């Protein structure tokens, strides 16, 4: 059955004006400067004092998180609408470098000190502070990473270099991928359009042609760049996982998702078993 072409969503766009008026809005830089000051003040006022001031520190940290989310959610969504816009890319990259440096310099201590706190100190403050009590699940989640944290100096350095690590390779890969163009049925198509044809066209021959065109377009320089990007990202993670003593590559993500390794492995086994049975059934 042919797919409908006009769904009424063609002109729907995010209304990002609730954040800023545009990429040149001076309020972005003003908020970024305010965010840096908040981080600097937070470090000066709360570092080394969490045994008695945990509630106030959480309140300060929440305000920092809210403002940083405003800035970077806006920049992320705006960049997602146009990966090739150099003004958006420049502003986003500059803001991220500034914030990574401030995070490494002024905020690294916070979660490390939470991890190092005596549980009795947390429980005592939870009795007196509604803020601490409300955030007990979050505090507990932060503390499960205790076996895997590094020294404050190392954690700080990792934060400061974040803009130049695996994430930057991933972002550049997205830009290169966006630039890909394919000649298909007499027209120039983007990768997104090609994948749509591959997945949704009711004509099997057109789907097969789309697959051949995509495979051909992925060859040569893009294939080499893709392989190098994957190698860098995997290599960086492998080194850091070893330094942090994670037992396998999925452990850090599973802990962040609050899912035990055994549960994820059971899911993998179930999927492998189901897929194997399905393959067996369709060949009979």
C-alpha positions in Angstrom: 0.0 0.0 0.0 1.5 3.4 -0.9 2.7 5.6 2.0 0.8 8.9 2.5 3.0 11.8 1.5 1.2 14.6 3.3 0.6 13.9 6.9 0.2 17.5 8.1 3.5 17.4 9.9 5.7 18.8 7.1 5.9 22.3 8.6 6.0 21.3 12.3 9.1 22.6 14.1 10.2 22.9 17.7 9.4 26.2 19.3 12.7 26.9 20.9 11.9 30.6 21.5 11.0 29.6 25.1 14.7 29.3 25.6 16.4 32.0 23.5 15.4 34.1 20.5 18.1 32.6 18.3 21.8 31.5 18.1 22.9 35.2 18.3 20.8 36.0 21.4 23.2 37.7 23.8 21.4 36.0 26.7 23.2 32.7 25.8 26.5 34.3 26.6 25.1 36.0 29.7 23.7 32.7 31.0 27.0 30.9 30.2 28.9 33.5 32.2 26.4 33.3 35.1 26.8 29.5 35.0 30.5 29.7 35.3 30.2 32.1 38.3 27.7 29.7 39.9 30.1 26.8 39.5 33.0 28.9 40.9 31.0 30.1 43.9 29.7 26.5 44.5 33.3 25.2 44.7 34.3 28.0 47.1 31.3 27.7 49.4 30.7 24.0 49.5 33.9 22.0 48.9 34.9 20.1 52.0 31.7 20.9 53.8 29.2 18.2 52.7 29.3 16.5 56.1 27.2 19.3 57.4 26.0 21.3 54.4 24.8 18.6 52.0 21.2 20.0 51.7 22.4 23.4 50.8 25.0 22.0 48.3 22.3 19.9 46.6 20.1 23.0 46.3 23.0 24.9 44.7 23.9 22.1 42.4 20.3 21.8 41.3 20.2 25.4 40.3 23.5 24.9 38.3 22.0 21.9 36.6 18.8 23.7 35.6 20.7 26.6 34.0 23.2 24.3 32.2 20.2 22.2 30.9 18.6 25.4 29.6 21.7 26.4 27.6 22.7 23.0 26.3 19.3 21.5 25.6 18.6 24.6 23.5 21.9 24.3 21.6 21.5 20.6 21.1 18.0 20.9 19.7 18.9 23.8 17.5 22.0 22.0 16.1 19.8 18.9 15.5 17.7 20.9 13.1 20.6 21.9 10.9 23.9 20.0 11.3 25.6 22.0 8.6 25.0 25.5 10.1 28.4 26.8 11.0 27.2 29.5 13.3 25.3 27.0 15.4 28.2 24.6 15.4 30.7 27.2 16.5 28.5 28.6 19.3 27.7 25.1 20.5 31.3 23.8 20.5 32.6 27.0 22.2 30.0 26.8 24.9 30.7 23.1 25.5 34.4 23.7 25.8 33.9 26.5 28.3 31.5 24.5 30.4 33.7 21.3 30.3 36.6 23.4 31.6 34.4 24.9 34.4 33.0 21.5 35.3 36.4 20.0 35.6 37.8 22.9 37.6 34.9 23.5 40.0 32.4 20.7 40.1 34.4 17.5 40.1 34.7 17.5 43.9 30.9 17.2 44.5 30.1 13.7 43.5 33.5 12.5 44.8 32.8 13.9 48.2 29.3 12.4 48.1 30.9 9.0 47.4 33.4 9.5 50.3 30.8 10.5 52.9 30.0 8.3 55.8 26.5 6.9 55.5 25.8 8.0 59.0 26.5 11.6 58.0 24.0 11.3 55.1 21.3 9.7 57.4 21.8 12.4 60.0 21.3 15.2 57.5 18.4 13.5 56.0 16.6 13.7 59.3 17.0 17.4 59.5 16.9 18.4 55.8 13.9 17.7 53.5 16.1 18.3 50.5 18.6 15.6 51.6 15.7 13.2 52.4 14.1 13.8 49.0 17.4 13.1 47.2 18.4 10.0 49.1 17.7 7.7 46.0 20.0 10.0 43.9 22.7 10.0 46.6 22.5 6.2 46.8 22.9 6.0 43.0 25.9 8.3 43.0 27.6 6.2 45.7 27.3 2.9 43.8 30.1 4.1 41.5 32.6 4.2 44.4 34.7 1.3 43.2 35.1 3.0 39.8 36.0 6.6 40.5 39.5 7.9 40.0 41.3 10.7 41.8 40.0 14.2 41.7 42.9 15.3 39.6 42.2 12.6 37.0 38.5 13.1 37.0 39.0 16.8 36.6 41.3 16.3 33.6 38.8 13.9 32.0 36.1 16.5 32.2 38.2 19.3 30.8 39.2 17.2 27.8 35.7 15.9 27.1 35.1 18.3 24.2 38.1 16.8 22.4 37.3 13.1 23.0 35.1 10.5 21.6 32.0 12.7 21.6 33.6 15.2 19.2 34.3 12.3 16.8 30.7 11.3 17.0 29.4 14.8 16.3 31.7 15.2 13.3 30.6 11.8 12.0 27.0 13.1 12.1 28.1 16.1 10.1 29.9 14.0 7.5 26.9 11.7 7.3 24.6 14.6 6.7 26.7 15.7 3.7 26.3 12.3 2.0 24.3 12.5 -1.3 23.0 9.5 -3.4 21.8 9.4 -7.0 18.6 7.4 -6.9 16.0 7.1 -9.7 17.2 10.3 -11.4 17.2 12.4 -8.2 19.7 13.4 -5.6 18.7 12.0 -2.2 20.0 12.3 1.4 20.8 9.3 3.5 17.6 9.8 5.5 15.6 9.7 2.3 17.4 6.6 1.1 16.8 4.8 4.4 13.1 5.7 4.1 12.9 4.1 0.7 14.8 1.0 1.9 12.5 0.5 4.9 9.1 1.7 3.6 8.8 1.4 -0.2 6.2 -1.3 -1.0 8.1 -2.3 -4.2 10.7 -5.0 -3.4 12.8 -4.1 -6.4 13.0 -0.4 -5.4 14.1 -1.5 -1.9 16.8 -3.7 -3.4 18.0 -0.8 -5.6 18.0 1.5 -2.6 20.2 -0.9 -0.7 22.7 -1.2 -3.6 22.9 2.6 -3.9 23.4 3.0 -0.1 26.2 0.4 -0.1 27.9 2.0 -3.0 27.7 5.4 -1.4 29.2 4.1 1.9 32.3 2.9 0.1 35.8 4.5 -0.2 36.5 7.5 2.0 33.3 7.4 4.1 34.0 3.8 5.0 37.5 4.6 6.1 36.3 7.5 8.2 33.6 5.4 9.8 36.1 2.7 10.7 38.5 5.3 12.2 35.7 6.9 14.2 34.5 3.6 15.6 38.1 2.6 16.4 38.7 5.9 18.4 35.5 5.7 20.3 35.8 2.1 21.2 39.5 2.4 22.0 39.0 5.4 24.4 36.2 3.6 26.2 38.2 0.4 26.5 41.1 2.3 28.1 38.9 4.2 30.6 36.9 1.1 31.5 40.1 -0.7 32.4 41.3 2.2 34.5 38.0 2.3 36.3 38.0 -1.5 36.8 34.7 -2.2 35.1 34.4 -5.9 34.4 33.1 -5.5 30.9 32.1 -2.8 28.4 28.4 -2.7 29.4 29.0 -2.4 33.1 29.1 1.4 33.3 26.0 1.9 31.2 24.1 -0.8 33.1 25.0 0.9 36.4 23.8 4.3 35.0 20.6 2.6 34.0 20.3 1.0 37.4 20.0 -2.5 35.8 22.2 -5.4 37.1 24.5 -7.0 34.6 22.8 -10.3 35.1 19.5 -8.9 34.0 21.0 -7.5 30.8 22.8 -10.7 30.1 19.6 -12.7 30.6 17.9 -10.4 28.0 20.7 -11.0 25.5 20.4 -14.8 26.0 16.6 -14.6 25.5 17.0 -12.6 22.3 19.7 -14.9 21.0 17.6 -18.0 21.8 14.5 -16.5 20.2 16.3 -15.4 17.1 17.9 -18.8 16.7 14.6 -20.5 17.0 13.0 -18.1 14.5 15.8 -18.7 12.0 15.3 -22.4 12.4 11.5 -22.2 11.9 11.7 -20.1 8.7 14.1 -22.5 7.1 11.9 -25.6 7.7 
